[in-house]
Protein backbone atom coordinates (compact mmCIF):
# COMPACT_ATOMS: atom_id res chain seq x y z
CA UNK A 1 0.00 0.00 0.00
CA UNK A 2 1.12 3.53 -0.70
CA UNK A 3 2.88 5.31 2.19
CA UNK A 4 3.05 2.07 4.20
CA UNK A 5 6.85 1.85 3.97
CA UNK A 6 8.99 4.98 3.58
CA UNK A 7 12.77 5.27 3.31
CA UNK A 8 14.48 8.43 4.60
CA UNK A 9 18.00 9.46 3.61
CA UNK A 10 19.76 12.38 5.29
CA UNK A 11 22.59 13.88 3.24
CA UNK A 12 25.01 16.66 4.15
CA UNK A 13 26.96 18.75 5.32
CA UNK A 14 27.96 20.26 1.99
CA UNK A 15 30.57 22.98 1.56
CA UNK A 16 28.28 24.84 -0.86
CA UNK A 17 24.92 26.00 0.50
CA UNK A 18 21.56 25.97 -1.28
CA UNK A 19 19.70 29.14 -2.25
CA UNK A 20 18.14 29.15 1.25
CA UNK A 21 21.54 28.61 2.93
CA UNK A 22 20.87 24.93 3.70
CA UNK A 23 23.87 22.59 3.90
CA UNK A 24 21.92 19.33 3.99
CA UNK A 25 18.81 17.67 2.57
CA UNK A 26 16.41 14.83 3.35
CA UNK A 27 15.12 12.47 0.65
CA UNK A 28 12.01 10.40 1.46
CA UNK A 29 10.95 7.62 -0.94
CA UNK A 30 7.69 5.63 -0.91
CA UNK A 31 8.60 1.95 -1.34
CA UNK A 32 5.34 1.07 -3.17
CA UNK A 33 5.11 3.87 -5.73
CA UNK A 34 8.74 5.00 -5.87
CA UNK A 35 7.57 8.60 -5.40
CA UNK A 36 10.30 10.75 -3.86
CA UNK A 37 10.16 13.96 -1.81
CA UNK A 38 13.24 16.11 -1.25
CA UNK A 39 13.43 18.69 1.55
CA UNK A 40 16.23 21.23 1.99
Residue frames as qw, qx, qy, qz and C-alpha x, y, z in Angstrom:
[[0.000, 0.887, 0.461, 0.000, 0.00, 0.00, 0.00],
 [0.330, 0.675, -0.046, 0.658, 1.12, 3.53, -0.70],
 [0.146, -0.712, 0.318, -0.608, 2.88, 5.31, 2.19],
 [0.909, -0.389, -0.113, -0.099, 3.05, 2.07, 4.20],
 [0.814, -0.288, 0.101, 0.495, 6.85, 1.85, 3.97],
 [0.247, 0.960, -0.081, 0.104, 8.99, 4.98, 3.58],
 [0.806, -0.053, -0.069, 0.586, 12.77, 5.27, 3.31],
 [0.068, -0.997, 0.008, 0.020, 14.48, 8.43, 4.60],
 [0.778, 0.135, -0.031, 0.612, 18.00, 9.46, 3.61],
 [0.211, -0.954, -0.017, 0.212, 19.76, 12.38, 5.29],
 [0.757, 0.319, 0.091, 0.564, 22.59, 13.88, 3.24],
 [0.021, 0.945, -0.093, 0.313, 25.01, 16.66, 4.15],
 [0.065, -0.879, -0.076, 0.467, 26.96, 18.75, 5.32],
 [0.676, 0.531, 0.260, 0.440, 27.96, 20.26, 1.99],
 [0.436, -0.250, -0.002, 0.864, 30.57, 22.98, 1.56],
 [0.071, -0.155, -0.353, -0.920, 28.28, 24.84, -0.86],
 [0.260, 0.315, 0.654, -0.637, 24.92, 26.00, 0.50],
 [0.237, 0.560, 0.742, 0.283, 21.56, 25.97, -1.28],
 [0.045, 0.564, 0.240, 0.789, 19.70, 29.14, -2.25],
 [0.546, -0.732, -0.169, -0.372, 18.14, 29.15, 1.25],
 [0.027, -0.703, 0.608, -0.366, 21.54, 28.61, 2.93],
 [0.922, -0.242, 0.210, -0.218, 20.87, 24.93, 3.70],
 [0.074, 0.629, -0.769, -0.088, 23.87, 22.59, 3.90],
 [0.209, -0.037, 0.975, -0.061, 21.92, 19.33, 3.99],
 [0.588, 0.024, -0.289, -0.755, 18.81, 17.67, 2.57],
 [0.499, -0.009, 0.810, -0.307, 16.41, 14.83, 3.35],
 [0.440, 0.152, -0.638, -0.614, 15.12, 12.47, 0.65],
 [0.546, 0.035, 0.703, -0.454, 12.01, 10.40, 1.46],
 [0.348, 0.184, -0.733, -0.555, 10.95, 7.62, -0.94],
 [0.793, -0.011, 0.286, -0.538, 7.69, 5.63, -0.91],
 [0.342, -0.266, 0.887, 0.159, 8.60, 1.95, -1.34],
 [0.557, 0.435, 0.697, -0.122, 5.34, 1.07, -3.17],
 [0.477, 0.841, 0.242, -0.082, 5.11, 3.87, -5.73],
 [0.702, 0.117, 0.114, 0.694, 8.74, 5.00, -5.87],
 [0.036, 0.909, 0.173, 0.377, 7.57, 8.60, -5.40],
 [0.635, -0.112, -0.289, 0.708, 10.30, 10.75, -3.86],
 [0.141, -0.971, -0.150, -0.123, 10.16, 13.96, -1.81],
 [0.633, 0.140, -0.227, 0.726, 13.24, 16.11, -1.25],
 [0.301, -0.930, -0.208, -0.037, 13.43, 18.69, 1.55],
 [0.517, 0.441, -0.265, 0.684, 16.23, 21.23, 1.99]]
